[in-house]
Amino acid sequence: MSLQSKLQQMGIAFASITPKCYHYWRPVKDVPCLIWAESGEENSFHSNNRKSEQNIVGTVDLFTKTEFDPLADDVQNVLDELGVTWSLESVQYEDETNLIHMEWSWGVVFGGEI
């Protein structure tokens, strides 16, 4: 599967959680909302002068006013269904926005010649 098609698949899966799902940034301040983005590549492999395995990493952020928001479980379920590695990186209350902000990091590996 190509890089772009895998990322598009992720976007569709995240959008299934909430229609307020944005790639890179949010144009409006409605909550709850998800913002997801790929941030780069790490720990990829090369063989025979070609990339043989590519690991793309990124984040998904949930902004909500609801304590114990069930959307958090939905995010983790989608990450599991997509078959990507993930980790809950932080949960914090933002005084400036009065929002609960949860952030997950994720990584997806593409095998075979890219």
N, C-alpha and C positions, 0 to 999 in steps of 0.2 A: 504494500500500500504506500502511496506517495506521501510525502510530508504534508502537503496541502490537504489532501483528502482525509488524512488522519486528524489534522487540526480542525477541519470542518466538521468531522464526525463528533469531535469533542464539543464544539460549539452548539451543535444540534442537541446533544445530550444535556448540556448545561441549560439550554433554553427550555428543555422539557420540565425543569424544576420550577422555573418562574419566567414569565414573559419579560420581566425586568432583568435581562441578562445581556451583558455588554462585553465586547472584546476590546481590551486595552483601557477603556475609560468609560465613564457614564455621562451621557449628555444631559440628564436630568437628575434631580436629587431625590427621586422617589425611593422609598424603602418599603419592604426589603428588596434588595437587589444583589445580583452576582456580577462580579467583574473578573474576567479571566484573561490570561495572556501567557504566551510562550515567552521565555526570557533568553533562551540561548541553547547551546549544546554543551554537554560535558561527558567526559569518559567514553568518547566514541572510539572505534577501532578502524584501522586501515590494513589492507593486505593487497599485495600485487599492485601497489600504487593506486589503489582505489579505496573509497570509504566502504567498508564491509558491514559496519554496524553504526547506527547513529542514535544517540540518546538526546532527545529534546526535553528540556525542563521548563517549568513555568509555575504559575500560581493561580489560585482561584480564591477570591475574597467574597465573603458574605457580610453585608451591612444590614443590620436589623435593629429594631427597637424592642423586639420581643425576647424576653429572657427564656432560655431553653427552646429557642425557635426550632421546630421540626425540620426546617430547611437545612439545618446543619447535617442531620442524618441523611437527607436526600442528596446532599453534595457527596458525602462519603460513599453512599450506595452507587451513585453514578460513577465515581472514580473506580470503584470495584468492578462495576459492569463493563467499563471501558478497558479494563485489564492494564491499568497503569499503576506504577508505584506511587504512593502518596504518603504525606505526613502532615498532621495538624501542627503548624508552626507557632501560631499565637492566637490568643483570645484576649481581647482588651476592650475596655470601655473608653470611648473617646470623649473627653470633656467638651471639646469645641463643637462637636456635632451631636452630642447626646446619643451616640449610636454604639451598639456592640459590634465589634469588628473581629471576624474570625478569618484566619488566613491558612490555606493549605498549600504546600508545595507538591508538585507532581512531576513524574518523569515517564517518558514513553520511549521504548527502544524499537528501532526499525532495523530488521535484519536483512541479510542478503545484500547484493550490490545496490547501492542507492543511485 
